[in-house]
């Protein structure tokens, strides 16, 4: 496939404007955005004017966009509730699909998405851009090369002190399927399972809390209406894998703690370990390897990202790297880095944490 890919955007809200459209705009030699759809027409019009080709079309009904045979790829960037059926319709219409995380609001719908991809022969990937960070790539490579030996314990971190998103439908349990667990916990869990290369859960025990809905003082994004806060503010999972490895998942939009870490992981193995630590006032993390050598405990910090002032050595943002890898895999008919079967396991575990918390029981797979 040598021609430029034609891309349709379904959902022109926050994640489309923050990540997908700016990233795709930097890759115009690979693909161009020719169609934009949003239930709020003005959002689609604005997106088309800012990021689209001169002839870009605007829709308020995604099914009309899918009827355009010239479109090769669709990015599904809607609230979580709509991910599965729009993705399935797009695959059935002959489009490759990038669906923003989480894959779906439950594992049944996630499996239906995979079935549709297999049935149509079209590619499907999920938007876990944190795999494309420099520190994540170094950690993954070290893990693959046996740096840590057998990884038998891990923590998946997605903790905010007070950063509840107060816009869009984030607080709407019907539209989103949940709060921080399905929103940011999904990133931390994906990163952890990927670095462990372990996708076989055995049991999950979860706790989900609704404690701080009326305590919005100090929130990074301003106060919210407690009446509309219908999702959890924090959730925690104890996950045992079939090989005995254990993962603790911690996530919160609001929690009284100063140990704030988001989309980070800690890995502990027989030969050594690694930890992603938060850096003050920085969105990136510090990666620290630990082991015992020369009769002493040793810590090393691989250099990741960065460069010389004004010369970033071509370091791309994770969103751009994600989009580049995705478009390349369509053009060259290769596998996307984020496989839907992996995203399904993330969804299964998140669903099990919610179910365990509701029933008070451990969920066996």
Residue frames as qw, qx, qy, qz and C-alpha x, y, z in Angstrom:
[[0.000, 0.891, 0.455, 0.000, 0.00, 0.00, 0.00],
 [0.502, 0.075, 0.030, 0.861, 1.84, 3.09, -1.22],
 [0.083, -0.671, -0.304, -0.671, -0.98, 5.65, -1.20],
 [0.092, -0.261, 0.483, -0.831, -1.68, 7.92, 1.73],
 [0.149, -0.396, -0.892, 0.156, -4.18, 6.42, 4.14],
 [0.263, -0.470, -0.194, -0.820, -7.48, 8.28, 4.47],
 [0.246, -0.137, -0.793, 0.540, -8.53, 8.59, 8.11],
 [0.377, -0.617, -0.385, -0.573, -11.93, 9.21, 9.67],
 [0.100, 0.133, -0.644, 0.747, -12.25, 10.61, 13.20],
 [0.495, -0.541, -0.567, -0.374, -15.34, 9.57, 15.21],
 [0.581, -0.720, -0.293, 0.241, -15.57, 11.67, 18.36],
 [0.435, 0.597, -0.069, 0.671, -13.92, 15.13, 18.30],
 [0.518, -0.838, -0.106, -0.134, -13.69, 15.78, 22.05],
 [0.414, -0.843, 0.341, 0.036, -10.83, 15.89, 24.55],
 [0.723, -0.290, 0.556, 0.289, -8.69, 12.87, 23.65],
 [0.660, 0.591, 0.355, 0.297, -9.11, 13.58, 19.92],
 [0.169, 0.955, -0.046, 0.240, -7.84, 17.15, 20.35],
 [0.473, -0.784, 0.402, 0.015, -5.16, 16.34, 22.92],
 [0.584, -0.345, 0.701, 0.222, -3.63, 13.23, 21.35],
 [0.690, 0.287, 0.639, 0.184, -4.97, 11.74, 18.14],
 [0.468, 0.847, 0.237, 0.087, -5.51, 14.64, 15.74],
 [0.060, -0.923, 0.361, 0.123, -2.31, 16.58, 16.61],
 [0.582, -0.357, 0.698, 0.217, -0.31, 13.32, 16.34],
 [0.668, 0.435, 0.574, 0.188, -1.82, 12.34, 12.99],
 [0.281, 0.956, 0.036, -0.080, -1.24, 15.89, 11.70],
 [0.238, -0.768, 0.552, 0.222, 2.51, 15.34, 12.20],
 [0.494, -0.111, 0.829, 0.235, 2.33, 12.19, 10.04],
 [0.556, 0.613, 0.115, -0.549, 0.67, 13.70, 6.99],
 [0.261, 0.514, -0.726, -0.375, 3.08, 11.79, 4.71],
 [0.057, -0.008, 0.997, -0.057, 1.45, 8.55, 5.93],
 [0.019, -0.562, -0.823, -0.077, -2.19, 9.55, 6.18],
 [0.067, -0.171, -0.024, -0.983, -4.63, 12.45, 6.05],
 [0.159, 0.379, 0.752, -0.515, -7.80, 13.14, 7.98],
 [0.082, -0.130, -0.574, -0.805, -10.66, 13.38, 5.49],
 [0.490, -0.508, -0.531, -0.470, -13.77, 12.92, 7.68],
 [0.050, 0.138, -0.621, 0.770, -14.85, 14.06, 11.14],
 [0.492, -0.482, -0.606, -0.399, -17.90, 13.00, 13.13],
 [0.109, -0.035, -0.662, 0.740, -19.29, 14.25, 16.44],
 [0.076, -0.647, -0.758, 0.019, -22.77, 14.44, 17.92],
 [0.069, -0.846, -0.146, 0.508, -22.01, 18.14, 18.48],
 [0.685, 0.634, 0.237, 0.269, -21.64, 19.41, 14.92],
 [0.045, 0.974, -0.200, 0.095, -19.56, 22.47, 15.88],
 [0.607, -0.576, 0.528, 0.145, -16.86, 20.22, 17.35],
 [0.777, 0.213, 0.514, 0.296, -16.60, 18.24, 14.11],
 [0.408, 0.880, 0.131, 0.203, -16.54, 21.45, 12.04],
 [0.229, -0.912, 0.341, 0.009, -13.77, 22.93, 14.19],
 [0.723, -0.316, 0.574, 0.218, -11.73, 19.69, 13.97],
 [0.716, 0.494, 0.411, 0.274, -12.12, 19.57, 10.18],
 [0.220, 0.963, -0.036, 0.152, -11.00, 23.18, 9.85],
 [0.355, -0.818, 0.453, 0.009, -7.98, 22.67, 12.08],
 [0.503, -0.388, 0.762, 0.130, -6.81, 19.18, 11.10],
 [0.744, 0.371, 0.553, -0.058, -8.64, 18.09, 7.95],
 [0.400, 0.106, 0.549, 0.726, -7.91, 18.20, 4.25],
 [0.156, 0.109, -0.125, -0.974, -9.53, 20.99, 2.21],
 [0.547, -0.120, -0.543, -0.625, -12.34, 18.67, 1.15],
 [0.090, -0.009, -0.904, 0.418, -12.80, 17.09, 4.60],
 [0.457, -0.437, -0.541, -0.555, -16.37, 16.06, 5.32],
 [0.170, -0.201, 0.601, -0.755, -18.28, 16.59, 8.54],
 [0.529, -0.294, -0.726, -0.326, -20.90, 14.23, 10.02],
 [0.434, -0.403, 0.439, -0.675, -23.07, 13.98, 13.12],
 [0.938, -0.041, 0.193, -0.285, -23.99, 10.33, 12.41],
 [0.321, -0.553, 0.732, 0.234, -21.01, 7.95, 12.39],
 [0.691, 0.238, 0.681, 0.044, -22.85, 5.47, 10.15],
 [0.514, 0.849, 0.091, -0.085, -22.86, 8.01, 7.33],
 [0.068, -0.812, 0.559, 0.151, -19.09, 8.45, 7.69],
 [0.562, -0.231, 0.790, 0.082, -18.63, 4.67, 7.47],
 [0.719, 0.551, 0.416, -0.082, -20.44, 4.61, 4.11],
 [0.271, 0.882, -0.329, -0.199, -17.52, 6.53, 2.56],
 [0.983, 0.102, 0.052, 0.143, -15.55, 3.81, 0.75],
 [0.485, 0.716, -0.294, 0.407, -12.48, 6.04, 0.40],
 [0.391, -0.733, 0.421, -0.365, -11.80, 5.93, 4.16],
 [0.657, 0.258, -0.698, 0.119, -9.22, 3.27, 5.13],
 [0.421, -0.064, -0.692, 0.583, -8.89, 3.87, 8.87],
 [0.384, -0.740, -0.257, -0.488, -11.21, 5.04, 11.63],
 [0.243, 0.147, -0.651, 0.704, -10.23, 6.32, 15.09],
 [0.485, -0.623, -0.552, -0.268, -13.02, 5.72, 17.62],
 [0.291, 0.158, -0.424, 0.843, -12.65, 8.46, 20.27],
 [0.473, -0.534, -0.312, -0.627, -16.07, 8.52, 21.90],
 [0.538, -0.470, 0.479, -0.510, -17.22, 7.89, 25.48],
 [0.160, -0.297, 0.941, -0.033, -16.50, 4.30, 26.57],
 [0.621, 0.268, 0.606, -0.419, -20.08, 3.06, 26.22],
 [0.669, 0.655, 0.009, -0.351, -19.93, 3.55, 22.44],
 [0.121, -0.619, 0.722, 0.283, -16.51, 1.96, 21.79],
 [0.464, -0.030, 0.881, 0.088, -17.66, -1.56, 20.98],
 [0.566, 0.581, 0.577, -0.098, -20.59, -1.02, 18.62],
 [0.310, 0.889, -0.166, -0.293, -18.93, 1.78, 16.65],
 [0.195, -0.559, 0.768, 0.244, -15.74, -0.29, 16.33],
 [0.527, 0.155, 0.834, 0.040, -17.68, -3.35, 15.16],
 [0.510, 0.772, 0.321, -0.200, -19.67, -1.30, 12.63],
 [0.133, 0.856, -0.400, -0.301, -16.43, 0.25, 11.34],
 [0.338, -0.324, 0.861, 0.199, -14.72, -3.15, 10.96],
 [0.551, 0.415, 0.723, -0.047, -17.79, -4.51, 9.16],
 [0.405, 0.879, 0.100, -0.231, -17.62, -1.47, 6.85],
 [0.842, 0.390, 0.009, 0.374, -14.09, -2.50, 5.87],
 [0.058, 0.887, -0.273, 0.368, -12.12, -0.01, 7.96],
 [0.616, 0.030, -0.578, 0.534, -9.09, -0.63, 10.18],
 [0.408, -0.820, -0.224, -0.334, -9.83, 0.67, 13.68],
 [0.330, 0.175, -0.554, 0.744, -7.85, 2.42, 16.39],
 [0.487, -0.706, -0.430, -0.283, -10.14, 2.49, 19.42],
 [0.036, -0.638, 0.440, -0.630, -9.21, 4.67, 22.38],
 [0.334, -0.063, -0.868, 0.362, -8.81, 2.94, 25.74],
 [0.487, -0.200, 0.846, -0.083, -10.46, 1.23, 27.52],
 [0.016, 0.010, 0.865, 0.502, -11.33, -1.31, 24.84],
 [0.424, -0.442, -0.577, -0.540, -14.95, -1.63, 26.03],
 [0.429, -0.515, 0.306, -0.676, -17.04, -1.28, 29.20],
 [0.809, -0.265, 0.465, -0.241, -17.11, -5.07, 29.65],
 [0.301, -0.381, 0.818, 0.307, -15.29, -8.15, 28.44],
 [0.583, 0.432, 0.687, -0.025, -18.24, -9.51, 26.44],
 [0.406, 0.892, 0.091, -0.174, -18.21, -6.42, 24.20],
 [0.125, -0.751, 0.584, 0.283, -14.41, -6.51, 23.98],
 [0.506, -0.064, 0.840, 0.184, -14.54, -10.12, 22.76],
 [0.550, 0.675, 0.484, -0.083, -17.18, -9.15, 20.17],
 [0.174, 0.909, -0.251, -0.284, -14.75, -6.51, 18.85],
 [0.280, -0.476, 0.794, 0.253, -12.02, -9.13, 18.45],
 [0.576, 0.294, 0.763, 0.021, -14.45, -11.50, 16.74],
 [0.459, 0.842, 0.203, -0.197, -15.39, -8.74, 14.28],
 [0.012, 0.804, -0.518, -0.293, -11.73, -8.02, 13.51],
 [0.408, -0.208, 0.873, 0.171, -11.06, -11.72, 12.90],
 [0.561, 0.516, 0.639, -0.105, -14.20, -12.05, 10.79],
 [0.403, 0.897, 0.088, -0.158, -13.42, -9.05, 8.57],
 [0.817, 0.169, 0.066, 0.547, -9.65, -9.42, 8.40],
 [0.126, 0.860, -0.029, 0.494, -9.23, -5.77, 9.39],
 [0.495, 0.125, -0.542, 0.668, -6.71, -4.52, 11.93],
 [0.466, -0.799, -0.249, -0.287, -7.77, -3.43, 15.41],
 [0.514, 0.106, -0.493, 0.694, -5.68, -1.75, 18.10],
 [0.404, -0.819, -0.407, 0.025, -6.38, 0.06, 21.38],
 [0.215, 0.830, -0.131, 0.498, -4.98, 3.45, 22.48],
 [0.762, -0.601, -0.050, 0.237, -2.42, 2.56, 25.15],
 [0.447, 0.823, -0.178, 0.302, 0.13, 5.24, 24.28],
 [0.461, -0.795, 0.381, -0.101, 2.09, 4.83, 27.52],
 [0.924, -0.028, 0.295, 0.242, 3.83, 1.80, 25.99],
 [0.627, 0.627, 0.100, 0.451, 5.50, 4.26, 23.62],
 [0.264, -0.942, 0.198, -0.057, 7.20, 6.36, 26.33],
 [0.423, 0.636, -0.614, 0.198, 10.99, 6.11, 26.42],
 [0.297, -0.425, 0.739, -0.429, 11.05, 4.74, 29.98],
 [0.856, 0.085, 0.332, -0.388, 8.40, 2.12, 29.12],
 [0.805, 0.523, -0.273, -0.067, 10.33, 0.94, 26.07],
 [0.191, 0.592, -0.719, 0.312, 13.57, 0.61, 28.07],
 [0.537, -0.256, 0.643, -0.483, 11.76, -1.28, 30.85],
 [0.904, 0.260, 0.112, -0.319, 10.07, -3.62, 28.36],
 [0.653, 0.586, -0.476, 0.065, 13.37, -4.37, 26.61],
 [0.063, -0.516, 0.751, -0.408, 15.16, -5.04, 29.91],
 [0.728, -0.079, 0.493, -0.470, 12.36, -7.37, 30.94],
 [0.886, 0.406, -0.092, -0.203, 12.46, -9.26, 27.62],
 [0.531, 0.591, -0.567, 0.217, 16.22, -9.69, 27.93],
 [0.811, -0.260, -0.504, 0.145, 15.90, -11.30, 31.36],
 [0.155, 0.551, -0.368, 0.733, 17.27, -8.39, 33.41],
 [0.491, -0.418, 0.337, -0.686, 14.83, -9.13, 36.25],
 [0.026, -0.085, 0.991, -0.101, 14.62, -12.91, 35.99],
 [0.202, -0.475, -0.837, -0.181, 11.22, -14.34, 36.91],
 [0.170, -0.264, 0.125, -0.941, 8.92, -11.37, 37.67],
 [0.327, -0.338, -0.881, 0.059, 6.65, -12.65, 40.45],
 [0.148, -0.715, -0.520, 0.443, 5.39, -9.40, 42.02],
 [0.236, 0.298, 0.278, 0.882, 4.35, -6.09, 40.49],
 [0.050, 0.630, 0.491, -0.600, 2.43, -2.93, 41.28],
 [0.237, 0.515, 0.503, 0.652, 0.41, -0.96, 38.74],
 [0.192, -0.447, -0.360, 0.796, 0.21, 2.69, 39.83],
 [0.054, 0.526, 0.465, 0.710, -2.49, 5.18, 38.79],
 [0.364, -0.641, -0.539, 0.408, -2.82, 7.50, 41.77],
 [0.108, 0.577, 0.076, 0.806, -3.84, 11.15, 41.75],
 [0.163, -0.166, -0.616, 0.752, -4.23, 13.18, 44.93],
 [0.310, 0.657, 0.472, -0.499, -7.00, 15.49, 43.65],
 [0.084, 0.334, -0.525, -0.778, -7.32, 15.49, 39.88],
 [0.445, 0.428, 0.770, -0.164, -10.90, 14.54, 39.13],
 [0.111, 0.114, 0.531, 0.832, -11.78, 15.37, 35.49],
 [0.207, 0.468, 0.542, -0.667, -14.77, 17.70, 35.67],
 [0.373, 0.423, -0.306, -0.767, -15.54, 17.98, 31.94],
 [0.420, 0.153, -0.793, -0.413, -17.25, 15.72, 29.42],
 [0.822, -0.272, -0.252, -0.433, -18.89, 12.54, 30.73],
 [0.368, 0.365, -0.775, 0.361, -16.12, 11.33, 33.07],
 [0.238, -0.132, 0.680, -0.681, -18.43, 11.34, 36.11],
 [0.754, 0.122, -0.049, -0.644, -21.26, 9.56, 34.25],
 [0.482, -0.250, 0.838, -0.051, -21.22, 5.85, 35.12],
 [0.756, 0.458, 0.422, -0.200, -23.62, 5.00, 32.27],
 [0.541, 0.817, -0.179, -0.086, -21.43, 6.58, 29.57],
 [0.145, 0.742, -0.643, 0.123, -18.04, 5.60, 31.00],
 [0.860, -0.045, -0.507, -0.028, -18.66, 2.33, 32.85],
 [0.740, -0.475, -0.267, 0.395, -16.75, 3.60, 35.89],
 [0.117, -0.986, 0.096, 0.072, -14.29, 6.18, 37.16],
 [0.047, -0.810, 0.573, 0.111, -10.52, 6.10, 37.70],
 [0.684, -0.170, 0.706, 0.063, -10.28, 2.31, 37.49],
 [0.693, 0.493, 0.500, 0.165, -11.53, 2.15, 33.89],
 [0.282, 0.959, -0.004, 0.008, -10.02, 5.56, 33.00],
 [0.129, 0.824, -0.539, 0.122, -6.43, 5.60, 34.31],
 [0.688, -0.350, 0.624, -0.116, -6.13, 2.22, 36.05],
 [0.883, 0.418, 0.210, -0.033, -6.43, 0.68, 32.60],
 [0.431, 0.815, -0.359, 0.146, -3.14, 2.35, 31.50],
 [0.284, -0.649, 0.665, -0.235, -1.19, 1.20, 34.57],
 [0.821, -0.053, 0.546, -0.157, -2.45, -2.36, 34.25],
 [0.800, 0.600, 0.003, 0.002, -1.73, -2.52, 30.51],
 [0.219, 0.812, -0.510, 0.180, 1.84, -1.31, 31.10],
 [0.492, -0.486, 0.679, -0.247, 2.39, -3.86, 33.89],
 [0.886, 0.159, 0.420, -0.118, 1.03, -6.90, 32.02],
 [0.667, 0.730, -0.143, 0.042, 2.99, -5.90, 28.90],
 [0.064, 0.758, -0.614, 0.209, 6.30, -5.59, 30.75],
 [0.597, -0.298, 0.706, -0.237, 5.66, -8.89, 32.56],
 [0.427, 0.233, -0.724, -0.489, 4.50, -10.53, 29.31],
 [0.010, 0.143, 0.948, -0.283, 1.88, -12.29, 31.41],
 [0.434, -0.060, -0.213, -0.873, -1.75, -12.37, 30.25],
 [0.578, -0.204, -0.771, -0.173, -3.13, -15.32, 32.21],
 [0.324, -0.410, 0.408, -0.748, -5.02, -14.17, 35.32],
 [0.330, -0.137, -0.931, 0.082, -6.26, -16.77, 37.80],
 [0.287, -0.698, -0.642, 0.136, -8.18, -14.71, 40.37],
 [0.122, 0.442, -0.010, 0.888, -9.03, -11.11, 41.22],
 [0.325, -0.651, -0.603, 0.326, -10.12, -9.49, 44.48],
 [0.214, 0.463, 0.150, 0.847, -11.16, -5.86, 44.39],
 [0.174, -0.633, -0.510, 0.556, -12.15, -2.90, 46.56],
 [0.169, 0.510, 0.364, 0.761, -13.93, 0.12, 45.08],
 [0.237, -0.461, -0.508, 0.688, -14.54, 3.29, 47.10],
 [0.011, 0.711, 0.393, 0.583, -17.08, 6.12, 46.86],
 [0.535, -0.497, -0.436, 0.525, -15.71, 8.29, 49.67],
 [0.306, -0.375, -0.018, 0.875, -14.76, 11.75, 48.42],
 [0.222, 0.573, 0.619, 0.489, -17.56, 12.82, 46.07],
 [0.158, -0.931, -0.302, -0.132, -18.38, 15.81, 48.31],
 [0.538, -0.703, 0.136, 0.445, -14.75, 16.82, 48.96],
 [0.676, 0.618, 0.203, 0.345, -13.60, 18.80, 45.93],
 [0.200, -0.955, 0.160, 0.150, -11.34, 21.31, 47.70],
 [0.334, -0.641, 0.596, 0.350, -8.01, 21.64, 45.93],
 [0.793, 0.316, 0.510, 0.107, -9.06, 19.72, 42.82],
 [0.399, -0.226, 0.449, 0.767, -6.68, 20.37, 39.93],
 [0.066, 0.313, 0.653, 0.687, -9.58, 20.84, 37.49],
 [0.294, -0.241, 0.060, -0.923, -11.79, 22.88, 39.82],
 [0.432, 0.013, 0.704, -0.564, -14.86, 21.89, 41.83],
 [0.230, -0.138, -0.842, -0.467, -17.42, 19.36, 40.61],
 [0.618, -0.275, -0.003, -0.737, -21.10, 18.92, 41.42],
 [0.244, -0.222, 0.900, -0.284, -21.35, 16.12, 44.04],
 [0.711, 0.281, 0.388, -0.515, -24.83, 15.29, 42.66],
 [0.746, 0.567, -0.236, -0.258, -23.33, 14.29, 39.31],
 [0.045, 0.571, -0.816, 0.077, -20.38, 12.30, 40.75],
 [0.906, -0.029, 0.050, -0.419, -21.73, 8.80, 40.01],
 [0.822, 0.324, -0.445, 0.144, -18.44, 6.87, 39.71],
 [0.807, -0.446, -0.181, 0.342, -15.86, 5.62, 42.22],
 [0.010, 0.967, -0.252, 0.037, -13.09, 7.94, 43.41],
 [0.028, -0.615, 0.788, -0.003, -10.59, 5.09, 43.99],
 [0.968, 0.039, -0.043, -0.242, -10.24, 1.37, 43.40],
 [0.161, -0.623, 0.765, -0.028, -7.73, -1.34, 44.26],
 [0.931, 0.156, -0.191, -0.268, -7.18, -4.85, 42.95],
 [0.443, -0.501, 0.743, 0.017, -5.26, -7.92, 44.09],
 [0.793, 0.455, -0.224, -0.338, -4.55, -10.01, 41.00],
 [0.593, -0.375, 0.704, 0.113, -3.07, -13.52, 41.03],
 [0.526, 0.520, -0.503, -0.447, -1.79, -14.94, 37.76],
 [0.971, 0.029, -0.155, -0.182, -1.82, -18.61, 36.75],
 [0.717, 0.330, -0.467, 0.398, 1.94, -18.91, 37.30],
 [0.615, -0.509, -0.439, 0.412, 1.59, -17.54, 40.85],
 [0.287, 0.172, -0.028, 0.942, 2.77, -14.02, 40.06],
 [0.142, -0.735, -0.598, 0.287, 0.86, -11.33, 41.96],
 [0.200, 0.380, 0.178, 0.885, -0.06, -7.79, 40.89],
 [0.096, -0.641, -0.542, 0.534, -1.47, -5.01, 43.05],
 [0.183, 0.515, 0.403, 0.734, -3.37, -2.36, 41.07],
 [0.184, -0.596, -0.451, 0.639, -3.97, 0.99, 42.77],
 [0.180, 0.375, 0.400, 0.816, -5.86, 3.83, 41.16],
 [0.114, -0.714, -0.531, 0.442, -7.58, 7.01, 42.25],
 [0.214, 0.713, 0.229, 0.627, -8.68, 10.38, 40.95],
 [0.273, -0.733, 0.207, -0.588, -8.87, 11.57, 44.56],
 [0.851, -0.268, -0.403, 0.203, -6.96, 10.06, 47.46],
 [0.309, -0.922, 0.197, -0.124, -5.38, 11.60, 50.56],
 [0.877, -0.173, 0.192, 0.406, -1.79, 10.65, 49.75],
 [0.044, 0.869, -0.309, -0.385, 1.37, 12.37, 48.54],
 [0.429, -0.222, 0.796, 0.364, 2.63, 9.27, 46.67],
 [0.599, 0.629, 0.155, -0.471, 1.21, 10.36, 43.32],
 [0.205, -0.313, 0.791, 0.485, 2.02, 8.20, 40.29],
 [0.703, 0.462, 0.242, -0.484, 0.09, 7.68, 37.08],
 [0.848, 0.506, -0.140, -0.074, 0.59, 5.10, 34.31],
 [0.094, 0.679, -0.705, 0.181, 3.62, 3.66, 36.09],
 [0.947, -0.117, -0.273, -0.125, 4.70, 0.22, 37.21],
 [0.296, -0.664, 0.667, -0.164, 6.96, -1.51, 39.72],
 [0.897, 0.189, -0.377, -0.132, 8.44, -4.92, 38.81],
 [0.435, -0.620, 0.627, -0.185, 10.11, -7.33, 41.25],
 [0.886, 0.277, -0.344, -0.142, 11.90, -10.41, 39.94],
 [0.931, -0.308, -0.007, 0.197, 14.37, -13.07, 41.04],
 [0.718, 0.160, 0.030, 0.677, 17.38, -11.28, 39.51],
 [0.189, -0.071, -0.091, 0.975, 16.41, -7.68, 40.15],
 [0.120, 0.725, 0.647, -0.201, 13.65, -5.15, 39.98],
 [0.207, 0.240, 0.249, 0.915, 12.62, -1.83, 38.50],
 [0.044, -0.692, -0.590, 0.414, 10.48, 1.06, 39.58],
 [0.179, 0.579, 0.304, 0.735, 8.98, 4.02, 37.79],
 [0.311, -0.523, -0.471, 0.638, 9.12, 6.94, 40.22],
 [0.160, 0.912, 0.349, 0.145, 7.36, 10.26, 39.87],
 [0.474, 0.096, -0.065, 0.873, 9.53, 13.32, 39.27],
 [0.040, -0.634, -0.420, 0.648, 8.42, 16.59, 40.94],
 [0.298, 0.735, 0.052, -0.607, 6.42, 18.82, 38.57],
 [0.127, 0.409, -0.736, -0.524, 7.13, 16.56, 35.61],
 [0.849, 0.146, 0.007, -0.508, 4.80, 14.33, 33.56],
 [0.704, 0.368, -0.607, 0.013, 7.64, 11.85, 32.97],
 [0.852, -0.517, 0.049, -0.064, 8.96, 9.28, 35.39],
 [0.004, 0.709, -0.704, 0.048, 12.39, 8.34, 36.66],
 [0.947, 0.057, -0.285, -0.135, 13.24, 4.71, 35.91],
 [0.237, -0.673, 0.662, -0.230, 15.32, 2.98, 38.58],
 [0.846, 0.096, -0.522, -0.052, 16.70, -0.57, 38.26],
 [0.434, -0.663, 0.520, -0.318, 17.77, -2.38, 41.43],
 [0.913, 0.119, -0.390, 0.019, 19.82, -5.52, 42.01],
 [0.652, -0.688, 0.304, 0.098, 22.57, -6.96, 44.19],
 [0.793, 0.517, -0.181, 0.269, 26.11, -6.97, 42.76],
 [0.422, 0.516, -0.460, 0.586, 29.67, -7.02, 44.10],
 [0.426, -0.251, -0.715, 0.494, 28.36, -7.86, 47.55],
 [0.039, 0.244, 0.275, -0.929, 26.29, -4.67, 47.62],
 [0.345, 0.691, 0.618, -0.146, 22.80, -3.47, 46.77],
 [0.264, -0.114, 0.388, 0.876, 22.97, -1.50, 43.52],
 [0.367, 0.746, 0.462, -0.309, 20.63, 1.01, 41.91],
 [0.328, -0.062, 0.480, 0.811, 21.02, 2.22, 38.33],
 [0.343, 0.700, 0.331, -0.531, 19.07, 4.86, 36.40],
 [0.539, 0.275, 0.572, 0.554, 19.02, 4.35, 32.62],
 [0.046, 0.365, -0.090, -0.925, 19.05, 7.60, 30.67],
 [0.301, 0.511, 0.787, 0.172, 15.69, 7.89, 28.90],
 [0.188, 0.896, 0.383, 0.119, 14.40, 10.64, 26.62],
 [0.261, -0.898, 0.065, 0.347, 15.79, 14.13, 26.71],
 [0.741, 0.420, 0.111, 0.512, 18.79, 15.50, 24.90],
 [0.383, -0.119, -0.079, 0.912, 20.63, 18.78, 24.61],
 [0.156, 0.656, 0.356, -0.647, 18.72, 22.05, 24.97],
 [0.434, 0.636, -0.148, -0.621, 16.98, 22.92, 21.68],
 [0.442, 0.365, -0.760, -0.305, 18.11, 19.58, 20.20],
 [0.755, -0.212, 0.398, -0.476, 15.76, 16.80, 21.23],
 [0.153, -0.318, 0.912, 0.210, 17.55, 14.19, 19.09],
 [0.436, -0.008, -0.667, -0.604, 14.29, 13.46, 17.28],
 [0.036, 0.160, 0.894, -0.417, 12.48, 12.24, 20.40],
 [0.327, -0.331, -0.533, -0.707, 8.81, 11.87, 19.48],
 [0.505, -0.215, 0.399, -0.734, 5.86, 12.23, 21.83],
 [0.331, 0.011, 0.935, -0.126, 4.26, 8.90, 22.79],
 [0.568, 0.550, 0.423, -0.443, 1.06, 9.82, 20.93],
 [0.444, 0.710, -0.380, -0.392, 2.99, 10.44, 17.71],
 [0.020, -0.382, 0.921, 0.075, 4.99, 7.21, 18.09],
 [0.480, 0.225, 0.786, -0.317, 1.74, 5.33, 18.70],
 [0.590, 0.663, 0.154, -0.434, 0.11, 6.81, 15.59],
 [0.269, 0.664, -0.625, -0.310, 3.21, 6.21, 13.46],
 [0.194, -0.194, 0.961, -0.023, 3.44, 2.55, 14.47],
 [0.534, 0.401, 0.637, -0.385, -0.28, 2.11, 13.82],
 [0.552, 0.719, -0.078, -0.415, -0.27, 3.66, 10.34],
 [0.116, 0.577, -0.782, -0.206, 2.95, 1.80, 9.44],
 [0.358, -0.041, 0.925, -0.120, 1.42, -1.53, 10.40],
 [0.623, 0.571, 0.402, -0.353, -1.52, -0.89, 8.07],
 [0.404, 0.778, -0.350, -0.332, 0.70, 0.25, 5.20],
 [0.200, 0.517, -0.830, -0.060, 3.11, -2.69, 5.58],
 [0.851, -0.153, -0.346, -0.363, 0.54, -5.24, 6.79],
 [0.396, 0.201, -0.765, 0.466, 2.28, -5.97, 10.10],
 [0.477, -0.562, -0.666, 0.111, 0.96, -6.44, 13.65],
 [0.158, -0.831, 0.060, -0.530, 0.11, -3.42, 15.82],
 [0.219, 0.341, -0.719, 0.565, 2.13, -3.20, 19.05],
 [0.411, -0.032, 0.580, -0.703, -1.06, -3.13, 21.14],
 [0.239, -0.091, -0.896, -0.363, -2.93, -6.31, 20.30],
 [0.564, -0.357, -0.119, -0.735, -6.68, -6.42, 21.03],
 [0.811, -0.214, -0.545, 0.008, -6.27, -9.81, 22.73],
 [0.441, 0.013, -0.501, 0.744, -4.01, -8.11, 25.29],
 [0.215, -0.227, 0.089, -0.946, -6.47, -5.25, 25.79],
 [0.707, -0.311, -0.474, -0.422, -9.22, -7.85, 26.35],
 [0.668, -0.197, -0.605, 0.386, -7.34, -9.25, 29.36],
 [0.112, 0.091, -0.295, 0.944, -7.03, -5.74, 30.82],
 [0.495, -0.255, -0.199, -0.806, -10.79, -5.32, 30.41],
 [0.749, -0.250, -0.606, -0.103, -11.47, -8.73, 32.00],
 [0.504, -0.121, -0.564, 0.643, -9.40, -7.84, 35.07],
 [0.101, -0.132, 0.141, -0.976, -10.95, -4.37, 35.49],
 [0.635, -0.268, -0.391, -0.610, -14.42, -5.91, 35.18],
 [0.715, -0.213, -0.644, 0.170, -13.48, -8.52, 37.80],
 [0.249, 0.013, -0.459, 0.853, -12.36, -5.80, 40.26],
 [0.398, -0.180, -0.044, -0.899, -15.74, -4.05, 39.92],
 [0.756, -0.208, -0.508, -0.356, -17.60, -7.37, 40.27],
 [0.600, -0.084, -0.656, 0.451, -15.52, -8.48, 43.26],
 [0.031, 0.084, -0.350, 0.932, -16.11, -5.17, 45.04],
 [0.547, -0.183, -0.195, -0.793, -19.85, -5.41, 44.39],
 [0.842, -0.175, -0.447, -0.245, -20.24, -9.03, 45.49],
 [0.500, -0.699, 0.450, -0.243, -17.55, -9.18, 48.18],
 [0.947, -0.046, 0.313, 0.057, -16.13, -12.28, 46.52],
 [0.266, -0.510, 0.638, 0.513, -12.91, -13.26, 44.79],
 [0.749, 0.531, -0.029, -0.395, -13.49, -13.69, 41.04],
 [0.614, -0.249, 0.694, 0.282, -11.94, -16.87, 39.59],
 [0.427, 0.552, -0.415, -0.583, -11.08, -17.08, 35.89]]
